[in-house]
Amino acid sequence: MPIASFDLRAAIGTLDLARARGLDVPGRLAVTGYDDIDAASMVSPALTTVVDPAREIGRSVARLLIDRLDGAGAPGRSC
């Protein structure tokens, strides 16, 4: 059974609870966390994580917007 947590702290808590209840992780239960943090590398079994590079995405979007306002972007082009 797959479980996706809204953040890695919740995913780590899910792993702890599953182990306390005797569930086989990752055999019977797969846990995925969102927004990779350092603690993810310290748990066993290892967590699958989704990294959200929000700062980098924001910078790229800002650069595209500035370029478009300066006339460097191609009108109608989608990202």
C-alpha positions as CSV (number, residue, x, y, z in Angstrom):
1,M,0.0,0.0,0.0
2,P,1.6,3.3,-1.0
3,I,1.4,6.4,1.3
4,A,2.4,9.9,0.2
5,S,3.0,12.3,3.0
6,F,2.8,16.1,2.7
7,D,6.3,16.5,4.1
8,L,9.2,14.3,5.3
9,R,8.5,14.8,9.0
10,A,5.1,13.3,8.5
11,A,6.6,10.5,6.4
12,I,9.1,9.7,9.2
13,G,6.3,9.6,11.7
14,T,4.4,7.3,9.4
15,L,7.4,4.9,9.3
16,D,7.7,5.0,13.0
17,L,4.0,4.2,13.5
18,A,4.0,1.5,10.9
19,R,7.0,-0.2,12.6
20,A,5.3,0.1,16.0
21,R,2.2,-1.7,14.5
22,G,4.4,-4.4,13.0
23,L,3.9,-3.5,9.4
24,D,6.5,-4.6,6.9
25,V,8.1,-1.5,5.4
26,P,8.8,-1.4,2.4
27,G,7.4,-4.9,1.8
28,R,3.8,-4.2,2.6
29,L,3.8,-0.4,2.9
30,A,5.7,2.2,0.7
31,V,6.1,5.7,2.1
32,T,7.0,8.8,0.1
33,G,7.7,12.2,1.5
34,Y,7.7,15.6,-0.1
35,D,10.4,18.3,0.2
36,D,13.7,16.5,0.9
37,I,15.4,17.3,4.2
38,D,18.6,16.0,5.8
39,A,16.8,13.7,8.2
40,A,15.5,11.6,5.3
41,S,19.0,10.0,4.9
42,M,19.0,9.0,8.6
43,V,15.9,6.8,8.6
44,S,15.6,3.1,7.8
45,P,14.3,2.0,5.4
46,A,15.2,4.8,3.1
47,L,12.5,7.2,2.1
48,T,11.5,8.0,-1.4
49,T,11.4,11.8,-1.6
50,V,10.2,14.5,-3.9
51,V,12.4,17.6,-4.1
52,D,10.7,20.9,-4.7
53,P,13.3,23.5,-5.9
54,A,10.9,26.4,-5.4
55,R,13.7,29.0,-5.1
56,E,15.3,27.9,-8.4
57,I,11.9,27.8,-10.1
58,G,11.1,31.3,-8.9
59,R,14.4,32.6,-10.2
60,S,13.8,31.1,-13.6
61,V,10.3,32.4,-13.8
62,A,11.5,35.9,-12.8
63,R,14.2,35.8,-15.4
64,L,11.7,34.8,-18.1
65,L,9.3,37.5,-17.1
66,I,12.1,40.2,-17.1
67,D,13.3,39.0,-20.5
68,R,9.7,39.0,-21.8
69,L,9.2,42.6,-20.5
70,D,12.5,43.6,-22.1
71,G,11.3,42.1,-25.5
72,A,13.7,39.2,-25.5
73,G,11.1,36.5,-25.0
74,A,9.2,35.0,-27.9
75,P,5.4,35.8,-27.6
76,G,3.2,32.8,-27.4
77,R,5.9,30.4,-26.4
78,S,4.9,28.1,-23.6
79,C,7.2,26.7,-20.9
